[in-house]
Structures are given as C-alpha cells and as structure tokens.
Amino acid sequence: MRTLLFSFIILFASKGFFGQEFLCNVQIESRQVGGVDPSVFDAMEKSIFEFMNNRRWSNVNFKIEERIECTFIITIQSAIQGGDEFAGTLNVVLQRPIYGTSYNSVMLNLVDNDIQFRYTPFQAMEYADNTYNDNLTQILAFYAYMLLGLDFDSYSLYGGTEYYEKANAVTSVATSSSFKGWQAFDGPRNRFQFVENMLNSSYNDLRKLLYEYHRKGLDVMAEDLNGGRSVITNSLSYLKTVYDKRPNLYSLQLILEAKRQEIINIYEEASPAEKIAMINLMSAVDPPNGTKYEEVNN
C-alpha cells in the first residue's frame, strides 16, 4: 500500500491552500490488480489527494488547525487490462478532535462497495455542482459534502443541513448514470440511503445525538468528566428512538459501527448505575454486539 504524504510546510505554503476544509489522507491499495503500470495508481493517489485538499467545498474559512481530518482508502479489485476502468471499494474515515485533549473521535468508518470509475493519468479532475462529469469526482464530492455535514452537525444542532443538501444534489445528478450506489434500489447500504437518512426529519434524533454526544458530552469531559458522561448517557437514548422506528437504518448502523468501542471506553470508569444504563440501552439498539458492551464490567 502506498500512502501519499506531504509535509505541512509544503501543503500550507502552496497557493490557495489556506481556508480550505480538509486534511485528507489518500491511499490507493492496488495489490490485487496485475497488468497495470504502478505509476497509474501513483498518479491516481496524487490526483485524488489534490482534488480533496485543494478544492474549496464551502464558504467557511477554516484555520489550519481546524481542517477536517479524514482518510480515503480505495482498494482496487479489478481493472480492464491496459484500460482506464477500475472497480473496488472505498473506506471513508472521519475524525473529530475533542476539546482540551489530544484525542480524535471517529465519527464515521464506512466502506462503500460500489466503487466503479474511469481514470486517465494526468487528466485534470474537474467537478461542478449540479453537473455530472464522471463517477470518481461525483463519489468524492458526495463524501466531501457528507463529511462536512457530519462535522458541522457535531458542533451545532442541525448545523450540517446545507452540506447534506449538497450531497443530495450530487446524488440526484448521478442517478442518470449507469453506476451503482446512487439509486434507492441499489441496496440498503448505499449513498442514496446515507444522505436520505440524514435529511429525513423522522430520524432527526441521530443528528441530535451527533451534537449532544460530541459538543456537550465529549468536549466537556476534559473539564467535567462526570457531567460530560451524563450528557452522553442521555444522548444515547436518541439511538433507541430511531431504532424503534427502523432498526436497520443505514445511518444508525454507521453510527453504531463508528462509536461502539468508544462508548465502551467512556464507561470503563463510570458508576455501576451508569454502566447498567449504558449496557441495557446499547444492547437493545445493537443486539449482535450486546456482549461487547458488557466488557465495561471486566
């Protein structure tokens, strides 16, 4: 696996980098593919890195230390020999710094299995809202806006709406393509379902959770451990509200997958009553992993 690494000095001294939103690490895994010049994947990695990190995705000016940390790992599983068509998976990881600590909380750890695209080395990657150019830039733009939405939701209640709407617009334009992942019927875990869940008012409790859990819970714990954990305990009840409406909701499952171990860690030093409350609630909304939450008693 090759990891694209650029020093902060070069990154932030380059023209046009200040105020941009992402500090995105990009990795292309191509060991499963033969018959393709490795330089193609090197160029692909660089192109995606520059596309994510150089482009302005919002009107908000971010300080250098405020840039959103994320990782995109594309695993190429097949390629047309000598051609420019590729297929594989995309692992998207989003992290959020926690106030007063050196800890980064994972907000998203998603694997998209419907990654198909064409790529020509050294050809400029171009994207414009409400226009379909190619599937690769469409996928990247979709996740850029979704990550912005999640990040903003964690700092203010429903703060990410604007970006979810932009992601939804990306999806709407892409439905005219022949590529999978953009249609409601492409399966229960796809891009269409992800953004639909986050914009659907029936599941607003997920967004309440993102705000209260992070801004009023984790961000407080460095100064008030018990108070922050108490807020987190209350916020977890939002998961049950959504679970009761739709147990297999894609966005609910994504939050559980991202937060499961963190929740366990948070309650390791909690009172017996808090531990029991957490175990009962999380076992109810995450039945296949119920025994994992009981680890806090070990």
Residue pairs with C-beta under 8 A, 6 or more apart in sequence:
1 27
1 28
1 29
1 31
2 27
2 28
2 41
2 42
2 45
3 25
3 27
4 25
4 26
4 27
4 45
4 46
4 49
6 49
8 64
11 17
11 53
12 18
12 64
16 54
17 53
17 54
18 61
18 64
19 56
19 61
19 62
20 53
20 54
20 55
20 56
20 57
20 62
20 67
21 56
21 57
21 58
21 60
21 62
21 67
21 68
21 144
21 148
22 52
22 53
22 57
22 67
22 68
22 70
22 144
22 147
23 53
23 67
23 68
23 69
23 70
24 49
24 52
24 53
24 68
24 69
24 70
24 71
24 72
25 70
25 71
25 72
26 45
26 48
26 49
26 52
26 71
26 72
26 74
27 45
27 71
27 72
27 73
27 74
28 41
28 42
28 44
28 45
28 48
28 74
28 76
29 73
29 74
29 75
29 76
30 36
30 38
30 41
30 75
30 76
32 75
32 76
32 77
32 78
33 76
33 77
33 78
33 79
35 79
35 81
35 82
36 79
36 81
36 82
39 121
40 119
40 121
41 76
43 121
43 122
44 74
44 119
44 121
47 119
47 121
47 125
48 72
48 74
48 125
48 136
48 140
50 125
51 125
51 127
51 137
51 140
52 72
52 140
52 144
55 127
55 144
57 144
57 145
57 148
58 148
58 163
62 68
68 94
68 147
68 148
68 151
69 94
69 95
69 96
69 97
69 104
70 92
70 93
70 94
70 95
70 147
71 91
71 92
71 93
72 90
72 91
72 92
72 140
72 143
73 90
73 91
73 93
74 88
74 89
74 90
74 91
74 115
75 88
75 89
75 90
75 91
76 86
76 87
76 88
77 87
77 88
77 89
78 86
78 87
78 88
79 85
79 86
79 87
84 118
84 119
84 120
85 116
85 117
85 118
86 115
86 116
86 117
86 118
86 119
87 115
87 116
87 117
88 115
89 111
89 112
89 113
89 115
90 111
90 112
90 115
90 139
90 143
91 109
91 110
91 111
91 112
92 108
92 109
92 110
92 111
92 112
92 143
92 147
93 106
93 108
93 109
93 110
94 106
94 107
94 108
94 109
94 147
94 150
94 151
95 104
95 105
95 106
95 107
96 104
96 105
96 107
96 151
96 154
96 214
97 103
97 104
97 105
98 104
98 105
98 214
98 218
98 219
98 221
98 222
99 218
99 219
99 220
99 222
100 219
100 222
100 223
101 222
105 214
105 218
105 262
106 258
106 259
106 262
107 150
107 151
107 154
107 210
107 214
107 258
108 147
108 150
108 254
108 258
109 254
109 257
109 258
110 194
110 254
110 257
112 139
112 181
112 190
112 191
114 179
114 180
114 181
114 186
114 190
114 191
115 139
115 181
116 135
116 179
116 180
117 134
117 135
117 136
117 139
117 179
118 134
118 135
118 136
119 136
125 136
125 137
126 133
126 137
127 133
127 137
127 138
127 140
127 141
129 141
129 166
129 169
129 170
130 169
130 173
131 173
132 138
132 173
132 174
132 176
132 177
135 174
135 177
135 179
138 170
138 173
138 174
138 177
139 181
139 191
141 170
142 167
142 170
142 171
142 174
142 191
142 195
145 163
145 164
145 166
145 167
145 170
146 163
146 164
146 167
146 194
146 195
146 198
148 160
148 163
148 166
149 160
149 161
149 162
149 163
149 164
149 167
149 198
150 160
150 210
151 160
152 159
152 160
152 162
152 163
153 159
153 160
153 207
153 210
153 211
154 210
154 211
154 213
154 214
154 215
155 211
155 214
155 215
156 211
156 215
157 207
157 208
157 211
158 204
158 207
158 211
159 211
160 198
160 207
161 199
164 195
164 198
164 199
165 199
167 195
168 195
168 196
168 199
171 182
171 191
171 192
171 195
174 182
175 182
175 183
175 192
180 186
180 190
181 190
181 191
181 192
182 190
182 191
182 192
183 190
183 192
184 192
184 193
184 196
186 192
187 193
188 248
188 250
189 250
189 253
190 250
193 250
193 251
194 250
194 251
194 254
197 203
197 206
197 249
197 250
197 251
197 252
198 206
198 207
198 251
202 245
203 242
203 245
203 246
203 249
203 251
203 252
205 238
205 239
205 241
205 242
206 238
206 239
206 242
206 251
206 252
206 255
208 235
208 238
209 235
209 236
209 238
209 239
209 255
210 255
212 231
212 232
212 234
212 235
212 238
213 231
213 232
213 235
213 236
213 259
216 228
216 231
216 235
217 228
217 229
217 231
217 232
217 235
218 228
218 232
219 228
220 227
220 228
220 231
221 227
221 228
221 229
221 266
225 269
229 266
229 267
229 270
229 274
230 274
232 263
232 266
233 274
233 277
233 278
236 263
236 278
236 281
236 282
237 281
239 252
239 255
239 256
239 281
239 282
239 285
240 281
240 284
240 285
242 249
242 252
243 249
243 252
243 284
243 285
246 252
252 285
256 285
256 286
256 289
260 286
260 289
260 292
263 278
263 282
263 293
264 292
264 293
264 295
264 296
267 274
267 275
267 278
267 296
268 296
270 278
270 296
275 296
275 297
278 293
278 296
279 290
279 293
279 294
279 296
279 297
282 289
282 290
282 293
283 290
283 293
283 294
286 293
